[in-house]
C-alpha cells in the first residue's frame, strides 16, 4: 500500500527492520543506506525497507547515534496537531486511575512509553511542566503546547528545557519559561493523600520525583521501627510517609542540598508533623554514613535513593563500585532484622546489577538478606515492551538479618 501522505524518505540496509517491526522506536545511523542529508535536523521523514516498502515515520537528527525516532507505523497518519492530540488523549486515559482528591500529581507523558519520543510532561494539579529532549520534538513544540492546553485544560505550562541531554541533540539548554497560561512559583499537590510542596522553577527534574510514588506508598507497611534514615532525601518524601505511618518514629533526612532540606521541613509541617521532632541534615551521604557508623548509630530502616551514578555505558563500572560502597555503608548502620530500601535510577544498571551489589555488600558484612519486594516504574511511567533499554528505575525492599 502506498501512503497518500508524503514525506521525504530514507531507506534501511537489508535486514535492519526487524526491531522496528516488533515496535522499537529507534533507528541508529548505521542502519541507514545513507544519511538523509536532504532532511533538516528534527525534520519528519518516512523510513522504507531496502526493497522500498514503507516501515515507519519519524523525525531525523544527524547529531546523534539515534538517527531516527519513530512516531508512527501507519503510512496514512500525518504528524500534525491531530496526531499529537490523539497521543495525549491516550496518555490521559491511562492516568484516569488516579483520583484527583487523593493523587493529583503524576507523569502525563512518558516519552517513548506514550509514543511521543523526546517529550516528558508531568502534571501537578492544573499545572503542566514539560521537558523537550530531542530536536524532532523541538520542531513540534508549538503544536505540542497547543495540543496539551486543548486536551488537558491546564491553567498553564512551564517548559523546563534545562536538561544537559539537549546538548547531545544539538539543542541549547534553556532557562525555564512559561509557554502557555500562567504558572505560579510554587504549589501544593497531593500524592496518596499526602501533601507536598512543589517548586516548579528550581526543583529537581520537573519539581518532584514522581516515579517513586508507589515505593513511598509501599514503605508505609515497613516503617514500624523507631528510627528511619532517608539518604539522598531531597524534599524527604519517604520520610514524610514513614512519619505519618508511625508518629512515634524519628526520621533522619540527609541531602547535600540545603534548599531541599528547608523544603522538607515545610512539607512535614504541611502534613501536621512537627519538624523539630525529626532530624534534617545537610551533608554528603557517603560522609554522613561513615560518620554515623563510627558513632555507633543504628537505624530500624535505611532508605538509599541516590541520583544516577551512571548516565552512559562508559560510566557503568564506576557506578557499580559506587552502588556497592553505598549499600555496604547503609547496611553498616542498619539494625539486625532492619529494612533496607535501595534504589537505582541509572539506566545502564539493571535489576540484576542492583541485586548483585546488595549481595556483595551483605557478604562483606556476613549478613543474610531476604528480598521482600522489587519495583520498577509506576503505572504513569509506562515502558514500551520493545524498548527495555528505556527502563531506568529499580527499587528493592530487603530485610537484613
LUMLUM-625114 format. One record per residue (C-alpha): z, y negated, x negated; residue in one letter. Coordinates in nm, 3 decimals, decimal comma. Example, Ala and Ser with C-alpha at 12.3 -4.5 7.8 and 13.67 -1.06 7.14 Angstrom:
// residues 2
<<0,780 0,450 -1,230> 'A'>;
<<0,714 0,106 -1,367> 'S'>;
This chain:
// residues 401
<<0,000 0,000 0,000> 'X'>;
<<-0,095 -0,342 -0,136> 'X'>;
<<0,151 -0,625 -0,085> 'X'>;
<<0,038 -0,916 0,128> 'X'>;
<<0,277 -1,130 -0,076> 'X'>;
<<0,150 -1,207 -0,424> 'X'>;
<<0,349 -1,297 -0,734> 'X'>;
<<0,243 -1,281 -1,098> 'X'>;
<<0,261 -0,919 -1,214> 'X'>;
<<0,355 -0,722 -1,521> 'X'>;
<<0,321 -0,351 -1,597> 'X'>;
<<0,555 -0,092 -1,738> 'X'>;
<<0,483 0,157 -2,009> 'X'>;
<<0,427 0,517 -1,892> 'X'>;
<<0,735 0,696 -1,754> 'X'>;
<<0,953 0,383 -1,766> 'X'>;
<<1,006 0,356 -1,392> 'X'>;
<<1,248 0,646 -1,334> 'X'>;
<<1,570 0,441 -1,338> 'X'>;
<<1,411 0,179 -1,110> 'X'>;
<<1,316 0,446 -0,858> 'X'>;
<<1,684 0,553 -0,849> 'X'>;
<<1,798 0,199 -0,772> 'X'>;
<<1,870 0,045 -1,113> 'X'>;
<<1,814 -0,331 -1,118> 'X'>;
<<1,743 -0,397 -1,486> 'X'>;
<<1,424 -0,368 -1,689> 'X'>;
<<1,459 -0,402 -2,065> 'X'>;
<<1,192 -0,576 -2,267> 'X'>;
<<1,095 -0,255 -2,448> 'X'>;
<<0,981 -0,100 -2,118> 'X'>;
<<0,707 -0,361 -2,065> 'X'>;
<<0,349 -0,308 -2,178> 'X'>;
<<0,353 -0,671 -2,292> 'X'>;
<<0,578 -0,971 -2,245> 'X'>;
<<0,462 -1,164 -1,935> 'X'>;
<<0,412 -1,498 -2,113> 'X'>;
<<0,235 -1,624 -1,801> 'X'>;
<<0,571 -1,638 -1,617> 'X'>;
<<0,832 -1,904 -1,696> 'X'>;
<<1,189 -1,801 -1,767> 'X'>;
<<1,357 -1,743 -1,433> 'X'>;
<<1,026 -1,704 -1,252> 'X'>;
<<0,960 -1,434 -0,991> 'X'>;
<<0,715 -1,157 -1,072> 'X'>;
<<0,607 -0,815 -0,950> 'X'>;
<<0,659 -0,503 -1,155> 'X'>;
<<0,392 -0,233 -1,149> 'X'>;
<<0,370 0,112 -1,298> 'X'>;
<<0,125 0,193 -1,575> 'X'>;
<<-0,114 0,308 -1,301> 'X'>;
<<-0,090 -0,020 -1,110> 'X'>;
<<0,148 0,093 -0,832> 'X'>;
<<0,397 -0,168 -0,703> 'X'>;
<<0,753 -0,075 -0,800> 'X'>;
<<0,974 -0,380 -0,759> 'X'>;
<<1,004 -0,758 -0,756> 'X'>;
<<1,246 -0,962 -0,961> 'X'>;
<<1,290 -1,250 -1,200> 'X'>;
<<1,199 -1,269 -1,568> 'X'>;
<<1,367 -1,408 -1,879> 'X'>;
<<1,221 -1,383 -2,229> 'X'>;
<<1,553 -1,487 -2,388> 'X'>;
<<1,741 -1,164 -2,318> 'X'>;
<<1,702 -0,791 -2,372> 'X'>;
<<1,724 -0,752 -1,995> 'X'>;
<<1,378 -0,895 -1,937> 'X'>;
<<1,367 -0,849 -1,558> 'X'>;
<<1,639 -0,824 -1,296> 'X'>;
<<1,523 -0,664 -0,973> 'X'>;
<<1,574 -0,834 -0,637> 'X'>;
<<1,379 -0,606 -0,403> 'X'>;
<<1,178 -0,284 -0,397> 'X'>;
<<0,993 -0,395 -0,081> 'X'>;
<<0,643 -0,534 -0,154> 'X'>;
<<0,649 -0,725 0,176> 'X'>;
<<0,980 -0,903 0,106> 'X'>;
<<0,935 -1,256 -0,027> 'X'>;
<<1,209 -1,407 -0,243> 'X'>;
<<1,291 -1,705 -0,026> 'X'>;
<<1,563 -1,855 0,188> 'X'>;
<<1,538 -1,577 0,449> 'X'>;
<<1,580 -1,314 0,177> 'X'>;
<<1,895 -1,482 0,046> 'X'>;
<<2,040 -1,521 0,393> 'X'>;
<<1,987 -1,151 0,466> 'X'>;
<<2,167 -1,052 0,148> 'X'>;
<<2,454 -1,291 0,217> 'X'>;
<<2,491 -1,163 0,575> 'X'>;
<<2,503 -0,806 0,446> 'X'>;
<<2,776 -0,900 0,198> 'X'>;
<<2,975 -1,078 0,468> 'X'>;
<<2,963 -0,771 0,692> 'X'>;
<<3,128 -0,562 0,421> 'X'>;
<<3,412 -0,815 0,391> 'X'>;
<<3,484 -0,815 0,766> 'X'>;
<<3,758 -0,560 0,693> 'X'>;
<<3,979 -0,849 0,577> 'X'>;
<<4,193 -1,003 0,849> 'X'>;
<<4,200 -1,379 0,777> 'X'>;
<<4,565 -1,405 0,881> 'X'>;
<<4,655 -1,151 0,610> 'X'>;
<<4,388 -1,198 0,340> 'X'>;
<<4,154 -1,496 0,322> 'X'>;
<<4,068 -1,480 -0,049> 'X'>;
<<3,813 -1,227 -0,174> 'X'>;
<<3,484 -1,185 -0,359> 'X'>;
<<3,197 -1,260 -0,124> 'X'>;
<<2,900 -1,189 -0,356> 'X'>;
<<2,938 -0,946 -0,645> 'X'>;
<<2,610 -0,987 -0,832> 'X'>;
<<2,417 -0,657 -0,865> 'X'>;
<<2,669 -0,485 -0,637> 'X'>;
<<2,546 -0,700 -0,349> 'X'>;
<<2,181 -0,707 -0,453> 'X'>;
<<2,192 -1,059 -0,598> 'X'>;
<<2,195 -1,022 -0,979> 'X'>;
<<2,336 -1,318 -1,163> 'X'>;
<<2,533 -1,458 -0,869> 'X'>;
<<2,909 -1,438 -0,813> 'X'>;
<<3,075 -1,611 -0,517> 'X'>;
<<3,445 -1,599 -0,438> 'X'>;
<<3,580 -1,713 -0,104> 'X'>;
<<3,913 -1,894 -0,078> 'X'>;
<<3,968 -1,961 0,294> 'X'>;
<<3,696 -2,218 0,375> 'X'>;
<<3,605 -2,298 0,013> 'X'>;
<<3,347 -2,108 -0,193> 'X'>;
<<3,350 -2,101 -0,573> 'X'>;
<<3,016 -1,984 -0,716> 'X'>;
<<2,903 -1,883 -1,063> 'X'>;
<<2,539 -1,852 -1,170> 'X'>;
<<2,492 -1,644 -1,485> 'X'>;
<<2,115 -1,598 -1,514> 'X'>;
<<1,802 -1,811 -1,543> 'X'>;
<<1,644 -1,646 -1,240> 'X'>;
<<1,937 -1,724 -1,014> 'X'>;
<<1,946 -2,077 -1,158> 'X'>;
<<1,589 -2,122 -1,035> 'X'>;
<<1,700 -2,009 -0,689> 'X'>;
<<2,010 -2,228 -0,693> 'X'>;
<<1,908 -2,484 -0,426> 'X'>;
<<1,816 -2,206 -0,183> 'X'>;
<<2,134 -2,013 -0,266> 'X'>;
<<2,359 -2,311 -0,194> 'X'>;
<<2,180 -2,388 0,131> 'X'>;
<<2,196 -2,026 0,247> 'X'>;
<<2,565 -1,995 0,162> 'X'>;
<<2,653 -2,305 0,364> 'X'>;
<<2,444 -2,193 0,660> 'X'>;
<<2,574 -1,836 0,671> 'X'>;
<<2,942 -1,883 0,584> 'X'>;
<<3,027 -2,215 0,750> 'X'>;
<<3,222 -2,310 0,436> 'X'>;
<<3,379 -2,653 0,401> 'X'>;
<<3,245 -2,687 0,050> 'X'>;
<<3,107 -2,509 -0,256> 'X'>;
<<3,224 -2,562 -0,612> 'X'>;
<<2,986 -2,444 -0,883> 'X'>;
<<3,171 -2,310 -1,188> 'X'>;
<<2,890 -2,270 -1,440> 'X'>;
<<3,133 -2,285 -1,731> 'X'>;
<<3,089 -1,925 -1,850> 'X'>;
<<2,971 -1,878 -2,208> 'X'>;
<<2,749 -1,591 -2,087> 'X'>;
<<2,500 -1,854 -1,968> 'X'>;
<<2,406 -1,929 -2,328> 'X'>;
<<2,253 -1,582 -2,365> 'X'>;
<<2,017 -1,673 -2,080> 'X'>;
<<1,912 -1,999 -2,243> 'X'>;
<<2,120 -2,199 -1,992> 'X'>;
<<2,364 -2,483 -2,051> 'X'>;
<<2,735 -2,434 -1,999> 'X'>;
<<2,831 -2,699 -1,744> 'X'>;
<<3,139 -2,868 -1,608> 'X'>;
<<3,247 -2,764 -1,256> 'X'>;
<<3,068 -2,963 -0,986> 'X'>;
<<3,076 -2,980 -0,606> 'X'>;
<<2,728 -2,885 -0,484> 'X'>;
<<2,791 -2,890 -0,108> 'X'>;
<<3,053 -3,034 0,128> 'X'>;
<<3,393 -3,115 -0,016> 'X'>;
<<3,630 -2,918 -0,239> 'X'>;
<<3,996 -3,009 -0,296> 'X'>;
<<4,160 -2,984 -0,637> 'X'>;
<<4,389 -2,704 -0,517> 'X'>;
<<4,460 -2,495 -0,211> 'X'>;
<<4,689 -2,226 -0,074> 'X'>;
<<4,547 -1,886 0,021> 'X'>;
<<4,682 -1,552 0,144> 'X'>;
<<4,646 -1,208 -0,009> 'X'>;
<<4,805 -0,912 0,170> 'X'>;
<<5,035 -1,164 0,337> 'X'>;
<<5,145 -1,314 0,004> 'X'>;
<<5,080 -1,684 -0,060> 'X'>;
<<4,903 -1,805 -0,373> 'X'>;
<<4,824 -2,144 -0,513> 'X'>;
<<4,464 -2,176 -0,640> 'X'>;
<<4,339 -2,431 -0,892> 'X'>;
<<3,965 -2,432 -0,824> 'X'>;
<<3,869 -2,660 -1,110> 'X'>;
<<4,088 -2,549 -1,401> 'X'>;
<<4,192 -2,193 -1,313> 'X'>;
<<4,065 -1,883 -1,492> 'X'>;
<<3,736 -1,738 -1,364> 'X'>;
<<3,699 -1,895 -1,017> 'X'>;
<<4,070 -1,971 -0,984> 'X'>;
<<4,228 -1,626 -0,940> 'X'>;
<<4,190 -1,261 -1,041> 'X'>;
<<4,078 -1,127 -0,705> 'X'>;
<<3,979 -0,789 -0,848> 'X'>;
<<4,346 -0,684 -0,883> 'X'>;
<<4,434 -0,725 -0,513> 'X'>;
<<4,460 -0,353 -0,434> 'X'>;
<<4,656 -0,284 -0,753> 'X'>;
<<4,906 -0,557 -0,669> 'X'>;
<<4,950 -0,403 -0,326> 'X'>;
<<4,996 -0,055 -0,474> 'X'>;
<<5,260 -0,188 -0,712> 'X'>;
<<5,493 -0,252 -0,417> 'X'>;
<<5,592 0,113 -0,387> 'X'>;
<<5,678 0,148 -0,755> 'X'>;
<<5,886 -0,160 -0,836> 'X'>;
<<6,225 -0,047 -0,710> 'X'>;
<<6,388 -0,094 -1,052> 'X'>;
<<6,588 -0,396 -1,156> 'X'>;
<<6,370 -0,527 -1,440> 'X'>;
<<5,994 -0,577 -1,427> 'X'>;
<<5,789 -0,704 -1,722> 'X'>;
<<5,447 -0,853 -1,643> 'X'>;
<<5,236 -0,913 -1,956> 'X'>;
<<4,932 -1,143 -1,954> 'X'>;
<<5,076 -1,252 -1,621> 'X'>;
<<4,851 -1,557 -1,564> 'X'>;
<<4,999 -1,702 -1,241> 'X'>;
<<5,225 -1,397 -1,201> 'X'>;
<<5,052 -1,220 -0,913> 'X'>;
<<5,202 -0,881 -0,997> 'X'>;
<<5,545 -1,041 -1,046> 'X'>;
<<5,543 -1,202 -0,702> 'X'>;
<<5,464 -0,870 -0,533> 'X'>;
<<5,740 -0,697 -0,730> 'X'>;
<<5,996 -0,965 -0,646> 'X'>;
<<5,907 -0,969 -0,276> 'X'>;
<<5,928 -0,590 -0,258> 'X'>;
<<6,265 -0,574 -0,432> 'X'>;
<<6,459 -0,905 -0,405> 'X'>;
<<6,740 -0,790 -0,640> 'X'>;
<<6,489 -0,728 -0,918> 'X'>;
<<6,439 -0,971 -1,203> 'X'>;
<<6,081 -1,019 -1,313> 'X'>;
<<5,974 -1,144 -1,654> 'X'>;
<<5,627 -1,301 -1,665> 'X'>;
<<5,469 -1,358 -2,007> 'X'>;
<<5,149 -1,554 -2,068> 'X'>;
<<5,022 -1,770 -2,351> 'X'>;
<<4,914 -2,046 -2,108> 'X'>;
<<5,184 -2,295 -2,018> 'X'>;
<<4,989 -2,433 -1,716> 'X'>;
<<4,959 -2,076 -1,582> 'X'>;
<<5,334 -2,022 -1,617> 'X'>;
<<5,403 -2,355 -1,443> 'X'>;
<<5,176 -2,247 -1,156> 'X'>;
<<5,356 -1,911 -1,141> 'X'>;
<<5,688 -2,083 -1,078> 'X'>;
<<5,531 -2,282 -0,795> 'X'>;
<<5,388 -1,962 -0,641> 'X'>;
<<5,731 -1,799 -0,650> 'X'>;
<<5,876 -2,096 -0,461> 'X'>;
<<5,588 -2,087 -0,208> 'X'>;
<<5,692 -1,731 -0,120> 'X'>;
<<6,060 -1,815 -0,074> 'X'>;
<<6,161 -1,683 -0,417> 'X'>;
<<6,385 -1,885 -0,646> 'X'>;
<<6,207 -1,919 -0,983> 'X'>;
<<6,545 -1,965 -1,151> 'X'>;
<<6,628 -1,601 -1,071> 'X'>;
<<6,334 -1,486 -1,283> 'X'>;
<<6,203 -1,530 -1,637> 'X'>;
<<5,883 -1,717 -1,722> 'X'>;
<<5,789 -1,710 -2,088> 'X'>;
<<5,505 -1,886 -2,269> 'X'>;
<<5,419 -1,656 -2,558> 'X'>;
<<5,162 -1,437 -2,724> 'X'>;
<<5,218 -1,100 -2,555> 'X'>;
<<5,199 -0,891 -2,872> 'X'>;
<<5,457 -1,112 -3,042> 'X'>;
<<5,681 -1,103 -2,736> 'X'>;
<<5,671 -0,722 -2,709> 'X'>;
<<5,754 -0,675 -3,076> 'X'>;
<<6,047 -0,916 -3,050> 'X'>;
<<6,172 -0,756 -2,726> 'X'>;
<<6,170 -0,411 -2,891> 'X'>;
<<6,365 -0,541 -3,190> 'X'>;
<<6,621 -0,691 -2,949> 'X'>;
<<6,653 -0,357 -2,777> 'X'>;
<<6,530 -0,482 -2,439> 'X'>;
<<6,421 -0,221 -2,185> 'X'>;
<<6,242 -0,258 -1,851> 'X'>;
<<6,206 -0,035 -1,546> 'X'>;
<<5,839 -0,133 -1,504> 'X'>;
<<5,588 -0,272 -1,753> 'X'>;
<<5,252 -0,420 -1,647> 'X'>;
<<4,979 -0,465 -1,907> 'X'>;
<<4,681 -0,658 -1,767> 'X'>;
<<4,509 -0,816 -2,069> 'X'>;
<<4,185 -1,016 -2,082> 'X'>;
<<3,875 -0,832 -2,200> 'X'>;
<<3,924 -0,722 -2,560> 'X'>;
<<3,552 -0,639 -2,591> 'X'>;
<<3,255 -0,809 -2,428> 'X'>;
<<2,991 -0,636 -2,639> 'X'>;
<<2,935 -0,284 -2,768> 'X'>;
<<2,988 -0,415 -3,122> 'X'>;
<<3,347 -0,510 -3,039> 'X'>;
<<3,433 -0,171 -2,891> 'X'>;
<<3,607 -0,017 -3,197> 'X'>;
<<3,827 -0,322 -3,249> 'X'>;
<<3,908 -0,330 -2,876> 'X'>;
<<4,021 0,033 -2,871> 'X'>;
<<4,263 -0,041 -3,155> 'X'>;
<<4,398 -0,340 -2,961> 'X'>;
<<4,448 -0,131 -2,645> 'X'>;
<<4,629 0,140 -2,842> 'X'>;
<<4,859 -0,115 -3,002> 'X'>;
<<4,928 -0,286 -2,671> 'X'>;
<<5,014 0,034 -2,489> 'X'>;
<<5,231 0,151 -2,776> 'X'>;
<<5,430 -0,174 -2,769> 'X'>;
<<5,453 -0,164 -2,389> 'X'>;
<<5,591 0,190 -2,390> 'X'>;
<<5,850 0,098 -2,652> 'X'>;
<<6,022 -0,140 -2,411> 'X'>;
<<5,995 0,092 -2,108> 'X'>;
<<6,297 0,291 -1,993> 'X'>;
<<6,265 0,671 -1,974> 'X'>;
<<6,111 0,755 -1,638> 'X'>;
<<5,980 0,400 -1,604> 'X'>;
<<5,648 0,286 -1,460> 'X'>;
<<5,361 0,168 -1,678> 'X'>;
<<5,065 -0,006 -1,514> 'X'>;
<<4,797 -0,054 -1,777> 'X'>;
<<4,456 -0,211 -1,722> 'X'>;
<<4,128 -0,286 -1,895> 'X'>;
<<3,855 -0,525 -1,783> 'X'>;
<<3,632 -0,458 -2,084> 'X'>;
<<3,303 -0,322 -1,957> 'X'>;
<<3,236 -0,119 -2,273> 'X'>;
<<3,572 0,057 -2,237> 'X'>;
<<3,558 0,340 -1,982> 'X'>;
<<3,832 0,507 -1,783> 'X'>;
<<3,836 0,799 -2,028> 'X'>;
<<3,883 0,548 -2,310> 'X'>;
<<4,179 0,389 -2,135> 'X'>;
<<4,339 0,725 -2,065> 'X'>;
<<4,283 0,815 -2,429> 'X'>;
<<4,466 0,505 -2,550> 'X'>;
<<4,759 0,588 -2,320> 'X'>;
<<4,768 0,943 -2,454> 'X'>;
<<4,753 0,840 -2,822> 'X'>;
<<5,023 0,576 -2,775> 'X'>;
<<5,252 0,820 -2,593> 'X'>;
<<5,202 1,088 -2,858> 'X'>;
<<5,309 0,846 -3,131> 'X'>;
<<5,632 0,786 -2,938> 'X'>;
<<5,672 1,153 -2,839> 'X'>;
<<5,691 1,055 -2,471> 'X'>;
<<5,534 1,263 -2,191> 'X'>;
<<5,304 1,083 -1,948> 'X'>;
<<5,239 1,155 -1,581> 'X'>;
<<4,933 0,979 -1,440> 'X'>;
<<5,017 0,880 -1,082> 'X'>;
<<4,716 0,680 -0,967> 'X'>;
<<4,400 0,531 -1,111> 'X'>;
<<4,191 0,245 -0,975> 'X'>;
<<3,862 0,073 -1,040> 'X'>;
<<3,723 -0,213 -0,833> 'X'>;
<<3,837 -0,321 -0,488> 'X'>;
<<3,603 -0,298 -0,192> 'X'>;
<<3,498 -0,662 -0,228> 'X'>;
<<3,371 -0,581 -0,580> 'X'>;
<<3,112 -0,312 -0,491> 'X'>;
<<2,919 -0,144 -0,772> 'X'>;
<<2,558 -0,027 -0,747> 'X'>;
<<2,587 0,351 -0,797> 'X'>;
<<2,272 0,349 -1,012> 'X'>;
<<2,432 0,096 -1,249> 'X'>;
<<2,761 0,239 -1,378> 'X'>;
<<2,739 0,000 -1,675> 'X'>;
<<2,825 -0,290 -1,442> 'X'>;
<<3,165 -0,134 -1,364> 'X'>;
<<3,428 -0,303 -1,578> 'X'>;
<<3,778 -0,270 -1,429> 'X'>;
<<4,016 0,023 -1,483> 'X'>;
<<4,384 0,043 -1,391> 'X'>;
<<4,625 0,337 -1,431> 'X'>;
<<4,977 0,382 -1,292> 'X'>;
<<5,182 0,612 -1,516> 'X'>;
<<5,535 0,749 -1,533> 'X'>;
<<5,655 0,758 -1,892> 'X'>;
<<5,939 1,005 -1,944> 'X'>;
